[in-house]
């Protein structure tokens, strides 16, 4: 059986392990837009329980451990993957209620309850995802519980089935197969489960990998520049592969030279190639030396200081916000999720009481949204998530709020704006809920962003940094130029009955370029369509286009 301290340590180990591996999980995402990636969201969700679990002593019961974890994960859930993960662990709280220790039947039942809760929370469950991995692992646990009373054996069966199912996810989702990857959420869940198994086997809790922020993954040559406040010694991250000459020198000599001009040096040698990575201020010297060993392929040079500055700029939008609980003095109130000072101001001008900073790449937690709800001075609060990956977290806040909450499933900023414009202060709740929903469903949204990684997606061969044009959330085309892509996408979104086009430009677009685009588009569309320009100041998206 499993006692409370074992379960506590297992959950802690799971949280640490997903944090150590979050970037590897992030890289499994096949959709190339810069978003709130799966590994990061799962890691942040699990980490929310760490502090609480570390406070529990060895006399704790499994019931208390499970309830502590479930409560922390629910409040800290970020993104759809984080919410699903929190609901799976909520099953432990239900299945182990009032228990000091847990035997196989209770563990199997806990998994089953968690899976049931997760499936109910997803409006249209998709097989080939974390849901499938969890469901089949839970079914295996039920089978295993019929022939063993050893929880370690049962959990080993769970991990084995989770791994087998994960390997089949590309057969269930063609997009995974085409990209040559397994489901990211399922992979994250397997990492957590396997870390728990290690503890059940008597092994120590996983250790925090302090090198993760500076790690170099040789298999896919993925690098990161560390935390926002980290010191960058050298400017350029330089990577290439040497196709060795027949009489090539020993790779050790190349590594030794690179050590003299930089740090974070990797030179992996095999029969035909040398994989090279170095941080240096002189990438040209690294390239010249590499050429003495053979011709180069897959050359990549990135300015880490520029990357650092961009990340720091994005990070300011995720700074902690303080919301003060408010007495519900008004009949209706509003909470909106948004990033960018211009967009935040626009929502406030439209009557939004509290704006939660977040969006793409910055999914706020359930607790963030809950705090905003409770600080809204209204009996009924409408919540506008304005991003498909935030809707589930917002819906979880409904259960925790001290007042009536209605989550309108707005998936974009323009949908949220249209919903607010449709609000009628003199009408009742049902009228507003229906009318606001009808209003945002009529809005077509275009988004211009960049590819966060190389990808082969829906027939598009995409390279990192290329411009992506999204039409109502789906990839429409790829381009090289931001202005041309925006102009083309806006024209594509306009229908025969369209009368209004709004261009919301982001922090990386100059006023001059935005105004020039507005004038060009207005001249093309004619006087019967009004083109409005708004400085949204948002990160990630160069332009957000609204067509009504």
C-alpha positions, -999 to 999 in steps of 0.1 A, spaced: 0 0 0 9 36 -3 11 59 27 8 97 28 45 105 28 51 82 -2 22 99 -21 35 134 -11 70 126 -24 56 110 -56 37 141 -64 67 163 -56 89 142 -78 63 144 -106 63 182 -104 101 185 -104 104 160 -134 79 179 -156 97 211 -148 130 196 -158 115 183 -190 91 211 -199 111 223 -229 113 189 -244 75 186 -241 70 221 -255 89 211 -286 64 184 -294 37 210 -302 32 207 -339 14 240 -344 42 265 -349 27 297 -334 43 311 -302 17 300 -277 13 289 -241 31 256 -247 20 224 -232 51 216 -212 53 250 -197 17 251 -187 18 216 -172 50 225 -153 36 258 -139 4 239 -129 22 212 -110 47 236 -95 18 254 -78 14 224 -55 51 221 -46 52 247 -18 21 232 -1 34 196 -4 68 204 10 52 217 42 35 184 49 53 161 74 57 123 73 26 117 94 3 130 67 -25 109 53 -30 101 16 -64 119 18 -47 151 30 -19 149 4 -44 143 -24 -67 172 -13 -38 196 -9 -25 188 -43 -59 189 -61 -67 223 -45 -34 238 -55 -35 225 -90 -71 237 -96 -61 272 -86 -28 271 -105 -41 255 -137 -28 272 -168 -39 264 -203 -60 235 -214 -33 209 -206 -29 224 -171 -67 223 -164 -69 186 -176 -39 177 -154 -56 194 -124 -88 174 -130 -69 141 -132 -54 148 -98 -88 159 -85 -97 123 -90 -71 113 -63 -88 137 -39 -122 121 -45 -109 85 -46 -87 88 -15 -111 109 7 -108 100 44 -81 74 38 -49 71 57 -33 48 32 -42 36 -2 -44 1 -17 -46 -9 -54 -84 -6 -56 -84 30 -43 -56 40 -66 -73 25 -97 -106 42 -87 -88 75 -82 -75 74 -117 -109 65 -131 -126 94 -113 -99 118 -126 -104 107 -162 -142 110 -159 -138 146 -146 -114 155 -173 -136 142 -201 -166 160 -187 -147 193 -187 -138 192 -224 -166 202 -247 -154 181 -276 -128 155 -264 -102 146 -290 -87 111 -290 -50 109 -295 -43 134 -267 -36 134 -230 -72 123 -225 -66 91 -243 -33 84 -225 -50 90 -191 -81 69 -200 -63 38 -211 -39 40 -183 -68 42 -158 -85 12 -175 -52 -7 -171 -51 2 -134 -86 -13 -130 -74 -45 -147 -42 -47 -127 -60 -42 -94 -79 -75 -100 -47 -96 -98 -22 -77 -76 -23 -60 -42 11 -43 -48 6 -7 -57 41 -5 -72 33 -32 -96 -1 -16 -104 16 18 -111 42 2 -132 14 -12 -153 -1 22 -155 32 37 -168 36 9 -193 1 14 -207 5 52 -208 38 47 -228 21 23 -252 -8 46 -257 14 76 -262 32 58 -289 -1 52 -307 -12 89 -306 2 97 -341 -21 70 -355 -51 87 -339 -42 122 -349 -29 126 -384 -13 160 -376 10 142 -351 20 116 -376 28 141 -403 50 160 -379 66 128 -366 58 135 -329 36 121 -301 11 141 -282 27 167 -260 2 165 -232 3 127 -231 41 129 -230 40 153 -200 16 130 -182 39 101 -188 69 120 -174 49 127 -142 36 92 -138 71 77 -143 86 101 -117 59 89 -93 68 53 -100 104 59 -91 93 71 -56 69 41 -52 99 18 -60 118 34 -31 140 58 -51 146 93 -39 126 123 -51 138 138 -84 163 166 -81 158 200 -97 179 203 -128 194 238 -124 210 236 -159 176 233 -177 175 271 -184 209 269 -201 206 233 -215 215 223 -250 196 193 -264 219 177 -289 192 156 -306 173 186 -320 198 214 -313 173 233 -292 188 260 -270 175 285 -245 190 317 -232 180 312 -196 158 332 -173 149 368 -181 173 382 -155 202 358 -163 235 372 -174 246 365 -210 283 363 -213 285 359 -251 261 373 -277 257 346 -304 244 311 -301 261 294 -330 253 259 -343 263 238 -373 271 203 -384 304 195 -400 304 168 -427 339 154 -420 365 152 -446 381 118 -451 413 130 -434 395 152 -409 413 162 -377 402 149 -343 370 166 -331 387 172 -298 408 198 -315 377 217 -327 362 216 -292 395 229 -277 396 258 -301 359 267 -295 366 268 -257 390 297 -263 364 319 -281 332 311 -261 314 288 -237 286 262 -236 306 243 -261 294 210 -275 312 190 -302 296 156 -306 316 134 -330 305 103 -349 318 85 -380 306 111 -406 297 143 -388 305 166 -359 276 184 -342 287 218 -329 273 243 -305 290 273 -290 281 307 -274 306 332 -287 310 369 -297 328 357 -329 307 332 -348 328 338 -379 358 324 -362 339 293 -351 327 288 -387 362 292 -402 376 267 -378 348 243 -385 355 245 -422 390 231 -417 373 198 -406 349 197 -435 319 214 -452 291 228 -430 254 222 -431 224 233 -409 242 265 -399 222 287 -374 233 318 -356 210 336 -331 215 368 -311 208 358 -275 208 393 -262 180 402 -286 161 371 -276 167 380 -240 153 415 -245 122 401 -263 115 376 -235 120 403 -209 95 426 -228 70 398 -228 76 390 -192 64 424 -180 29 414 -191 29 385 -167 39 405 -136 19 397 -105 -14 417 -103 -30 425 -70 -68 424 -70 -87 435 -39 -120 416 -31 -150 438 -37 -185 440 -24 -210 432 -53 -226 467 -55 -235 465 -93 -258 442 -111 -232 432 -138 -194 433 -140 -168 422 -165 -134 405 -165 -113 403 -197 -79 387 -204 -56 408 -226 -20 417 -232 -9 452 -243 -15 485 -228 -36 498 -257 -59 467 -256 -62 469 -218 -72 505 -220 -98 497 -248 -115 471 -227 -116 494 -197 -131 521 -219 -158 496 -229 -167 489 -192 -145 461 -182 -138 462 -144 -107 440 -143 -82 431 -170 -61 400 -163 -28 404 -182 -22 374 -204 -30 357 -236 -8 338 -261 24 326 -245 11 340 -211 -18 319 -201 -31 331 -167 -40 306 -140 -74 298 -127 -64 317 -95 -55 348 -115 -89 348 -131 -107 340 -98 -90 369 -81 -102 393 -108 -137 379 -105 -138 384 -68 -125 420 -71 -153 429 -95 -180 448 -77 -209 430 -92 -235 403 -85 -229 387 -119 -196 387 -136 -191 380 -173 -156 367 -181 -140 372 -216 -110 348 -219 -102 360 -255 -81 330 -262 -91 293 -268 -63 281 -244 -77 302 -215 -114 292 -217 -110 260 -196 -91 278 -168 -118 305 -167 -145 279 -165 -128 263 -135 -129 296 -117 -167 295 -119 -168 267 -93 -146 287 -69 -162 322 -71 -183 338 -44 -207 353 -70 -225 343 -102 -201 340 -131 -207 335 -169 -178 326 -191 -184 338 -227 -162 316 -249 -145 344 -267 -114 331 -285 -99 363 -297 -95 400 -287 -119 412 -314 -145 387 -302 -142 401 -267 -145 437 -279 -177 428 -299 -192 411 -269 -187 442 -248 -202 465 -274 -233 443 -275 -239 446 -237 -271 463 -227 -271 477 -191 -309 478 -191 -314 441 -201 -314 410 -179 -287 383 -177 -302 359 -202 -307 386 -228 -272 398 -225 -256 364 -225 -274 355 -257 -269 388 -275 -232 391 -265 -226 355 -277 -244 362 -310 -223 394 -314 -189 378 -309 -197 348 -331 -203 371 -361 -167 385 -358 -140 372 -382 -105 375 -367 -71 376 -384 -38 374 -366 -3 380 -379 24 364 -359 57 345 -364 67 308 -365 83 298 -332 98 267 -347 103 248 -380 72 228 -388 54 209 -416 18 218 -409 -12 213 -431 8 213 -463 29 243 -453 66 239 -449 73 265 -423 107 278 -411 113 295 -378 108 332 -379 85 332 -410 53 352 -409 21 333 -402 -13 345 -412 -41 330 -391 -77 331 -402 -101 325 -373 -75 306 -355 -64 284 -384 -32 288 -405 -41 305 -438 -8 311 -454 29 318 -448 48 350 -459 81 368 -455 68 403 -450 45 415 -421 28 443 -440 21 423 -471 8 394 -451 -15 417 -431 -29 434 -462 -35 400 -479 -52 385 -449 -74 415 -443 -87 413 -479 -93 376 -475 -114 381 -444 -137 407 -459 -170 394 -472 -198 411 -492 -216 423 -462 -185 435 -442 -187 472 -431 -160 476 -405 -123 465 -404 -102 472 -373 -64 469 -373 -49 464 -339 -11 468 -341 14 454 -316 45 465 -298 68 455 -327 50 476 -353 59 513 -357 31 540 -359 43 549 -394 40 514 -408 6 509 -392 -8 542 -405 6 534 -440 -11 500 -440 -44 516 -429 -43 541 -457 -35 515 -483 -62 492 -471 -88 520 -469 -80 531 -505 -84 495 -517 -117 488 -499 -134 521 -507 -157 544 -486 -183 517 -479 -159 499 -455 -145 518 -425 -109 509 -416 -100 518 -380 -65 517 -365 -58 510 -328 -24 509 -311 -28 477 -290 8 474 -279 3 436 -277 33 412 -278 35 381 -301 10 394 -327 22 421 -351 -15 427 -361 -49 416 -349 -76 421 -376 -113 424 -368 -138 422 -396 -176 428 -390 
